Amino acid sequence: MATSTRIAAIDLGSNSFHLLIARATTRGYRILTRQRQKVRLADGLNADHSVDDAALERGVACLTSFAELLKQYQPIQVRCVATATLRLASNRKQLLKRFEQALGYPIDVISGSTEANLIYQGATAELKTAAPMLVLDIGGASTEVIAGVGTEPHVLKSLNMGCVVWQNRYFADGSITTKRFAAATAAARAFIEPLAATYKAHGWQQVCGASGTFRALQDYAREQHHQGAIDAAMIRQCQAAAIAVGSRDKLATIGIRDDRIAVFCGGLAILLALLDSLAIAEIDLAQGALREGLVHAMLDERKRSLS
Protein backbone atom coordinates (compact mmCIF):
# COMPACT_ATOMS: atom_id res chain seq x y z
CA MET A 1 0.00 0.00 0.00
CA ALA A 2 1.62 3.25 -1.08
CA THR A 3 2.02 5.75 1.74
CA SER A 4 1.64 8.50 -0.87
CA THR A 5 -2.10 7.88 -0.92
CA ARG A 6 -2.71 8.06 2.84
CA ILE A 7 -4.29 11.10 4.48
CA ALA A 8 -5.41 11.81 8.04
CA ALA A 9 -8.18 14.06 9.41
CA ILE A 10 -8.35 14.97 13.09
CA ASP A 11 -11.30 16.72 14.75
CA LEU A 12 -10.76 18.13 18.26
CA GLY A 13 -14.37 18.42 19.35
CA SER A 14 -15.66 19.74 22.65
CA ASN A 15 -16.77 16.28 23.78
CA SER A 16 -14.71 13.81 21.71
CA PHE A 17 -11.49 13.88 19.70
CA HIS A 18 -11.65 11.94 16.41
CA LEU A 19 -8.95 10.60 14.09
CA LEU A 20 -9.68 9.21 10.63
CA ILE A 21 -6.90 7.80 8.43
CA ALA A 22 -7.87 6.96 4.86
CA ARG A 23 -6.33 5.88 1.57
CA ALA A 24 -7.24 7.89 -1.51
CA THR A 25 -8.71 5.78 -4.32
CA THR A 26 -9.84 6.50 -7.87
CA ARG A 27 -13.44 6.64 -6.60
CA GLY A 28 -12.85 8.58 -3.38
CA TYR A 29 -11.29 7.02 -0.30
CA ARG A 30 -11.19 3.91 1.85
CA ILE A 31 -11.00 4.21 5.64
CA LEU A 32 -7.97 2.45 7.12
CA THR A 33 -8.70 3.26 10.76
CA ARG A 34 -10.82 5.59 12.83
CA GLN A 35 -10.41 6.41 16.50
CA ARG A 36 -12.63 8.30 18.93
CA GLN A 37 -11.81 9.24 22.51
CA LYS A 38 -14.02 11.03 25.02
CA VAL A 39 -11.85 13.96 26.10
CA ARG A 40 -14.71 16.14 27.42
CA LEU A 41 -12.79 19.34 26.76
CA ALA A 42 -15.87 21.49 27.39
CA ASP A 43 -16.20 19.92 30.85
CA GLY A 44 -13.05 21.82 31.73
CA LEU A 45 -14.40 25.28 30.86
CA ASN A 46 -14.31 27.59 33.86
CA ALA A 47 -16.42 30.71 34.39
CA ASP A 48 -13.62 32.84 32.89
CA HIS A 49 -13.60 30.56 29.79
CA SER A 50 -10.21 29.08 30.66
CA VAL A 51 -9.91 25.30 30.23
CA ASP A 52 -8.70 23.55 33.38
CA ASP A 53 -5.58 21.41 33.69
CA ALA A 54 -7.50 18.12 33.94
CA ALA A 55 -9.14 18.65 30.54
CA LEU A 56 -5.81 19.80 29.10
CA GLU A 57 -4.11 16.59 30.27
CA ARG A 58 -6.94 14.43 28.87
CA GLY A 59 -6.41 16.13 25.52
CA VAL A 60 -2.64 15.64 25.64
CA ALA A 61 -3.03 11.93 26.47
CA CYS A 62 -5.43 11.44 23.55
CA LEU A 63 -3.25 13.28 21.05
CA THR A 64 -0.17 11.36 22.18
CA SER A 65 -2.00 8.14 21.25
CA PHE A 66 -3.07 9.68 17.92
CA ALA A 67 0.57 10.60 17.22
CA GLU A 68 1.57 6.93 17.59
CA LEU A 69 -1.00 5.92 14.98
CA LEU A 70 0.20 8.64 12.61
CA LYS A 71 3.76 7.30 12.93
CA GLN A 72 2.46 3.83 12.14
CA TYR A 73 0.46 4.83 9.03
CA GLN A 74 2.72 7.69 7.85
CA PRO A 75 0.12 9.73 5.92
CA ILE A 76 1.46 12.29 3.48
CA GLN A 77 -1.12 14.86 4.57
CA VAL A 78 -2.51 15.50 8.04
CA ARG A 79 -5.09 18.15 8.86
CA CYS A 80 -6.17 18.79 12.43
CA VAL A 81 -8.94 21.24 13.34
CA ALA A 82 -10.33 22.39 16.68
CA THR A 83 -13.83 23.69 17.25
CA ALA A 84 -16.03 25.46 19.81
CA THR A 85 -14.17 24.97 23.10
CA LEU A 86 -10.86 26.13 21.64
CA ARG A 87 -12.68 29.04 19.97
CA LEU A 88 -13.93 30.03 23.43
CA ALA A 89 -10.86 29.22 25.53
CA SER A 90 -9.16 32.24 27.10
CA ASN A 91 -5.99 30.12 27.49
CA ARG A 92 -6.10 28.91 23.89
CA LYS A 93 -2.40 29.62 23.20
CA GLN A 94 -1.33 27.42 26.13
CA LEU A 95 -3.68 24.62 25.06
CA LEU A 96 -2.57 24.74 21.42
CA LYS A 97 1.12 24.67 22.39
CA ARG A 98 0.68 21.51 24.50
CA PHE A 99 -1.67 19.85 22.00
CA GLU A 100 0.61 20.52 19.02
CA GLN A 101 3.62 19.21 20.95
CA ALA A 102 1.73 15.99 21.73
CA LEU A 103 0.38 15.50 18.20
CA GLY A 104 3.41 16.67 16.22
CA TYR A 105 1.30 18.65 13.75
CA PRO A 106 -0.20 22.15 13.63
CA ILE A 107 -3.80 22.62 14.77
CA ASP A 108 -6.20 25.02 13.05
CA VAL A 109 -8.91 26.56 15.24
CA ILE A 110 -11.70 26.95 12.69
CA SER A 111 -14.62 29.36 12.71
CA GLY A 112 -18.18 28.22 13.35
CA SER A 113 -19.12 28.76 9.70
CA THR A 114 -16.13 26.72 8.49
CA GLU A 115 -17.06 23.97 10.94
CA ALA A 116 -20.67 23.98 9.68
CA ASN A 117 -19.50 23.81 6.05
CA LEU A 118 -17.23 20.81 6.74
CA ILE A 119 -19.98 19.02 8.66
CA TYR A 120 -22.39 19.51 5.77
CA GLN A 121 -19.84 18.19 3.28
CA GLY A 122 -19.15 15.14 5.43
CA ALA A 123 -22.85 14.42 5.94
CA THR A 124 -23.92 14.79 2.30
CA ALA A 125 -20.94 13.73 0.16
CA GLU A 126 -22.01 10.08 -0.12
CA LEU A 127 -25.75 10.67 -0.55
CA LYS A 128 -25.68 11.33 -4.31
CA THR A 129 -28.75 13.53 -4.16
CA ALA A 130 -29.62 17.01 -5.38
CA ALA A 131 -32.52 17.37 -2.94
CA PRO A 132 -32.82 20.16 -0.33
CA MET A 133 -31.19 18.99 2.92
CA LEU A 134 -31.03 20.02 6.56
CA VAL A 135 -28.02 18.79 8.56
CA LEU A 136 -27.87 18.97 12.37
CA ASP A 137 -24.78 18.40 14.52
CA ILE A 138 -25.11 18.75 18.31
CA GLY A 139 -21.54 19.07 19.53
CA GLY A 140 -20.17 19.48 23.03
CA ALA A 141 -20.16 23.29 23.06
CA SER A 142 -21.81 24.28 19.77
CA THR A 143 -24.64 23.12 17.55
CA GLU A 144 -24.43 23.43 13.78
CA VAL A 145 -27.62 23.83 11.72
CA ILE A 146 -27.03 23.80 7.95
CA ALA A 147 -29.52 23.96 5.08
CA GLY A 148 -28.41 23.24 1.55
CA VAL A 149 -29.19 21.58 -1.75
CA GLY A 150 -27.35 18.38 -2.52
CA THR A 151 -23.74 18.89 -1.42
CA GLU A 152 -23.93 22.71 -1.52
CA PRO A 153 -24.64 24.43 1.84
CA HIS A 154 -26.67 27.64 1.65
CA VAL A 155 -27.51 28.59 5.26
CA LEU A 156 -24.80 27.82 7.83
CA LYS A 157 -25.09 28.63 11.52
CA SER A 158 -23.04 27.56 14.51
CA LEU A 159 -24.94 28.21 17.75
CA ASN A 160 -23.27 28.59 21.14
CA MET A 161 -24.96 25.64 22.83
CA GLY A 162 -23.90 22.02 23.08
CA CYS A 163 -24.55 18.76 24.89
CA VAL A 164 -21.69 19.11 27.41
CA VAL A 165 -22.50 22.73 28.26
CA TRP A 166 -26.26 22.06 28.51
CA GLN A 167 -25.68 18.91 30.59
CA ASN A 168 -23.53 20.83 33.06
CA ARG A 169 -25.99 23.73 33.18
CA TYR A 170 -29.30 21.85 33.53
CA PHE A 171 -28.54 18.26 34.58
CA ALA A 172 -25.28 18.61 36.49
CA ASP A 173 -26.21 16.46 39.50
CA GLY A 174 -27.64 13.69 37.31
CA SER A 175 -31.28 14.24 38.22
CA ILE A 176 -33.67 14.09 35.23
CA THR A 177 -37.02 15.86 35.63
CA THR A 178 -39.72 17.42 33.47
CA LYS A 179 -38.87 20.83 34.92
CA ARG A 180 -35.19 20.54 34.02
CA PHE A 181 -35.96 19.45 30.48
CA ALA A 182 -38.39 22.35 30.11
CA ALA A 183 -35.74 24.86 31.21
CA ALA A 184 -33.03 23.35 29.00
CA THR A 185 -35.30 23.18 25.96
CA ALA A 186 -36.58 26.73 26.42
CA ALA A 187 -33.01 28.05 26.61
CA ALA A 188 -32.10 26.21 23.40
CA ARG A 189 -35.21 27.49 21.62
CA ALA A 190 -34.09 31.06 22.38
CA PHE A 191 -31.04 30.45 20.14
CA ILE A 192 -32.97 28.75 17.34
CA GLU A 193 -36.24 30.63 17.00
CA PRO A 194 -34.76 33.89 15.61
CA LEU A 195 -33.42 31.78 12.72
CA ALA A 196 -36.43 29.52 12.23
CA ALA A 197 -38.11 31.54 9.46
CA THR A 198 -34.90 31.53 7.40
CA TYR A 199 -34.53 27.77 7.64
CA LYS A 200 -38.20 27.06 6.98
CA ALA A 201 -38.13 29.30 3.90
CA HIS A 202 -35.24 27.25 2.53
CA GLY A 203 -37.23 24.03 2.82
CA TRP A 204 -35.84 20.50 2.90
CA GLN A 205 -36.78 17.02 1.85
CA GLN A 206 -34.43 15.20 4.22
CA VAL A 207 -32.98 15.91 7.67
CA CYS A 208 -29.71 14.27 8.72
CA GLY A 209 -28.29 14.11 12.25
CA ALA A 210 -24.47 13.98 12.35
CA SER A 211 -23.47 13.58 15.99
CA GLY A 212 -23.52 11.28 18.99
CA THR A 213 -26.97 12.37 20.18
CA PHE A 214 -28.48 10.82 17.05
CA ARG A 215 -26.47 7.60 17.39
CA ALA A 216 -27.67 7.36 20.99
CA LEU A 217 -31.28 7.71 19.83
CA GLN A 218 -30.70 4.91 17.34
CA ASP A 219 -29.43 2.76 20.24
CA TYR A 220 -32.56 3.63 22.22
CA ALA A 221 -34.76 2.68 19.24
CA ARG A 222 -33.06 -0.72 18.96
CA GLU A 223 -33.49 -1.36 22.70
CA GLN A 224 -37.21 -0.53 22.40
CA HIS A 225 -37.57 -2.62 19.20
CA HIS A 226 -38.66 0.53 17.36
CA GLN A 227 -38.71 -0.35 13.65
CA GLY A 228 -39.33 3.05 12.08
CA ALA A 229 -37.23 6.15 11.53
CA ILE A 230 -36.01 8.50 14.22
CA ASP A 231 -39.13 10.64 14.28
CA ALA A 232 -40.52 13.30 16.60
CA ALA A 233 -42.82 10.85 18.41
CA MET A 234 -39.97 8.45 19.15
CA ILE A 235 -37.70 11.27 20.36
CA ARG A 236 -40.40 12.50 22.76
CA GLN A 237 -40.94 8.92 23.91
CA CYS A 238 -37.22 8.75 24.71
CA GLN A 239 -37.48 11.97 26.72
CA ALA A 240 -40.40 10.50 28.70
CA ALA A 241 -38.41 7.32 29.34
CA ALA A 242 -35.43 9.34 30.61
CA ILE A 243 -37.68 11.32 32.95
CA ALA A 244 -39.30 8.07 34.14
CA VAL A 245 -35.94 6.56 35.19
CA GLY A 246 -35.17 9.91 36.81
CA SER A 247 -31.39 9.63 37.00
CA ARG A 248 -28.42 9.76 34.67
CA ASP A 249 -27.10 6.61 36.35
CA LYS A 250 -30.14 4.64 35.12
CA LEU A 251 -30.08 5.68 31.46
CA ALA A 252 -28.39 2.40 30.50
CA THR A 253 -31.66 0.65 31.33
CA ILE A 254 -33.34 2.35 28.35
CA GLY A 255 -30.49 1.53 25.95
CA ILE A 256 -28.18 4.54 26.18
CA ARG A 257 -24.52 3.48 25.83
CA ASP A 258 -22.12 4.08 28.71
CA ASP A 259 -19.97 6.46 26.66
CA ARG A 260 -22.99 8.69 25.90
CA ILE A 261 -24.81 8.72 29.24
CA ALA A 262 -22.82 11.65 30.69
CA VAL A 263 -24.10 14.16 28.10
CA PHE A 264 -27.25 12.53 26.72
CA CYS A 265 -29.91 14.72 28.36
CA GLY A 266 -28.11 17.92 27.40
CA GLY A 267 -28.06 16.85 23.75
CA LEU A 268 -31.64 15.58 23.84
CA ALA A 269 -32.92 18.91 25.20
CA ILE A 270 -31.24 20.78 22.33
CA LEU A 271 -32.71 18.33 19.82
CA LEU A 272 -36.19 18.80 21.27
CA ALA A 273 -35.81 22.55 20.79
CA LEU A 274 -34.77 21.98 17.16
CA LEU A 275 -37.83 19.79 16.60
CA ASP A 276 -40.14 22.44 18.06
CA SER A 277 -38.61 25.49 16.38
CA LEU A 278 -38.06 23.99 12.93
CA ALA A 279 -41.07 21.63 12.82
CA ILE A 280 -38.87 18.61 12.07
CA ALA A 281 -40.82 15.37 11.66
CA GLU A 282 -38.12 12.76 10.93
CA ILE A 283 -34.32 12.47 11.06
CA ASP A 284 -31.91 10.12 9.30
CA LEU A 285 -28.51 9.25 10.72
CA ALA A 286 -25.83 10.95 8.62
CA GLN A 287 -23.06 8.78 7.17
CA GLY A 288 -20.38 11.38 7.86
CA ALA A 289 -19.56 14.51 9.85
CA LEU A 290 -16.66 16.95 10.34
CA ARG A 291 -13.74 14.50 9.88
CA GLU A 292 -15.29 13.07 6.71
CA GLY A 293 -15.75 16.64 5.49
CA LEU A 294 -12.04 17.23 6.12
CA VAL A 295 -11.14 14.13 4.12
CA HIS A 296 -13.25 15.31 1.17
CA ALA A 297 -11.64 18.77 1.38
CA MET A 298 -8.16 17.23 1.30
CA LEU A 299 -9.09 14.97 -1.62
CA ASP A 300 -10.41 17.99 -3.55
CA GLU A 301 -7.14 19.84 -2.87
CA ARG A 302 -5.22 16.78 -4.05
CA LYS A 303 -7.21 16.60 -7.30
CA ARG A 304 -6.62 20.32 -7.97
CA SER A 305 -2.88 19.98 -7.34
CA LEU A 306 -2.63 17.04 -9.75
CA SER A 307 -4.70 18.60 -12.52
N, C-alpha and C positions, 0 to 999 in steps of 0.2 A: 504493500500500500504506500503510495508516494506521499511523503510528508508535505509536499508542495500543494496538496489539495485540502489540507486540514485547516479548519478555522475554529475559533472559540469565541463564544459570547457569554459574558458574565453580567448578571443583573443583581445589584446590591439593593434589594428592596427593604422596606421598613419592617417587614416581618421575617422574610426569608431571603437568603442569598442563593442564587441559582447559577450553575455553570452548565453550558451546553457545548460539547465539542462535536463537530460534524465534518464530513468529507464532502467536498463539492463534487457533483456528478453532472453529466450532460443534461439531466432533467431537473436539476435542483440540488438537493443535498441528502445525505444519509446520516442519521444521528449515530455517532460512535459511543458516546456516553452522555448522560445527564446526571447532575447532582443537585440536591436541594438540602439546605440546612436551615433550621429555625434559629436565627440569630436574635430576633426580637429587638432590633436596633431602636425602634420607636419606644419600647419599654423603658429605655434609658434616658428619654427626654426629660429634663428637669424644667422647672417653671421658667428659668431664664433661657430655655432652648438649648442649653448645653447637653451633650450626651455623656452619661456617666461612664466611669472607668470599667464597670462590669460589662456593659454593652460593647464598649470598645474592645475589651479582651475577647469577648465572644466573636466579634467580627474578625479580629486578628487570627484566632484559632481556625476559623472557617477558611479564611483566605490562604493560610499556610497549607491547609490540606488541598485547596484548589491548585496552589502552586506546584505541589507534587504531581498532580494529574497533568498539568501543563507540561512539566518536564518529561513525563512519560509519553505523551502524545505528540509533543513538539509541533504545534500548529504554526503555520507561517504568519497568521494574522490573529491577533487577540484584541477584542474590544470589550472594555469593562465600563459600565455606566452605573451611576448611583442616582437615587430618586428622592422622594419627599423628605425623609429624615435628614439626609445630608444637605438638601436645599435649606432646611430650617436651622440646622445646627449652628450655634454661635461659635463653637470650637471646631468648625469644619476643617480648618487648616491642619490642626493637630490630628484629627481623625484620618484625613487623607494621607498625611505623611506616614502614619503607622500602617494603614491599610496598603498603601503602595509598596512599602518596604516588605510586607508579608507576601503580597501577590507577585511582586517583581514586574509589574506593568502599570502604566498610568491609568488613572480613573477619571472619567469625565462625569461631572455632576450636571445632568441634563435638566432642561426646563420642563415644566409641566406639559407644555404643548408638544415638545419633542417626545416626551414619554408617551403621551396619548397617541401620537402619530405612529410610533413604533409598535405600541400595543395593537392598534388597528391593523397594521400590516401583518403582524404575527397571527392575529385572529382570523384574517380573511384570505391570506395568500393561497391557501389550499382549497378554498371553497369553489373556485371556478364559477362564480356567479356575477352577474351585473346588476343584481337586485339591490334596492335600498336596504342598508344594514344599520343596526344600532349595536355597538359593542360597549360592554360594561366591565370595568376592572376595579374591584374593591381591594385596594392595597392596605398596607399597615397604617400609613399616615395620609394617604390621598386616595381619591376615587376618580377614575377617568371615565368620562361619558363621551362617546364619539359616534357621530352619525355620518354615514357616507354612502356611496354607491359603488358596489363591487369592491375593488381594492383601493378606491380613492376616498380618503376622509374629507369631509366638508365642514363639519362642526366639531371642534375639539376643545374639551374643557377638562381641566384637572382641578378638582375641588379639595379643599383642605379639611378632609375628614377621612378616616380610615378605620379598619377593624381593631387595630391595637389601641389607637387613641380613644375610640368610642368605648371599647371594652373597659379601659382604665377609668374613663370618665363616668360611665353609667352602670357598670357591672363589676366594679373593682373587687368587692368582697366575695364574689361568686354567687350571690343571691340573684335569682331570676324571677321577676314579678311583672305583672301587667303594667304597673305604674312605671317601672324602670324602662320597659320597652316603649311605652308611650312617650316618655321624656326623650329617649334616644332617637326615636323615629321623628318626633317633632323637630328636634334640633337638626337632623339631617335634611328634612323637608325644607327648612329655611335656606339651605344652600342650593337646593335643586329647583324650587318653585319659580324663582326669578328667570330661570332658563327654560322652563317647561314649554312655553309657547314656541320658542325657536326650534326645539327638538320636535315637537308635534307637527310643526309646519313642514319640517323636512320629510317626515313620514318614513316608515320602514316596513319591510316585509318579513324580516327575521331579526331576532335579538339574540346576541351571543354573550355569554358570561365567561370571562377569561381569568378567573382567579380562584383561590382556594375556597372561598365561600360557596361557589357554585359546585365545586367538586364535593364539598361536604354535604350539600343538599342532595347530590346524586347518591351519596352513601346512605343518607337518611331514607331516600326513596327505595333503595334496594332492601334496606332493613324492614321497611313497612310493606314490601312486596307491591310497591306502586309501579304500575306498568306504563303509565303515560309519560308525557313530557314534564319538565319542571315548569309547572304553571302556577298562577297566582293562588289558586285554592290549595295546592300542595304546600306552597311556601308558608301560607298562613296556618295550615295544619301543623307544620313543623314548629312554628312559633308557639302554638297552643301546647304542643307536646313538651317544648322546653320549659314553658311556664308551669306545666303540670308536674314535671320532675323537680322544679324549684331551685336547683343548685347546679352550678357548673360541674361539680364533681360527679353528677349523675347523668351527664349528657351522653356518655358512652352507652347507656341503656336504650337510647333511641337511635343508635347507629352512627354517632359522630365519632370520628377517629381521634385517638389520643393526641395526635400532633396538631389537631385543629380546635380541640375543646377550649383552649385558653383564650381564643379570640372569636369564637363562633358567634356569640350573641351580639357583639359589636358589629360584625359584618352583616348579620341577619337584620339588625335594626336599620342599617343603611340601605340594604336591599328592599326592605319593606317601604321605605320612603321613596325609593326609585319607582317601585310598582305604583304607589299612590299618585305621585306627581306626574309620571309619564304615561300612566294608564297602560302598563305593560301586562300582557295576558300570558305570555309563554316565553321561556328562555331555553336556548340550546347551549350545550357546553362547547366552548370554543376549542379548536384543535391547537391553538398556539396563543402566545402572549408576547411580552416584551422581548425575551431572549430570542424567540423565533423571528420576531421583527428585526432584531439586530443581525441575525444570520442572513435574512433576505437583503438587508441593506448592504452587508459586506459582499454578498454574491453579486449584487447589482454593480457595486464599485469595481469588483473583479472583472465583470463583463466589459465595463466601460474602458478599463485599463488595457484589456486585451484586444479591443476592437480598433 
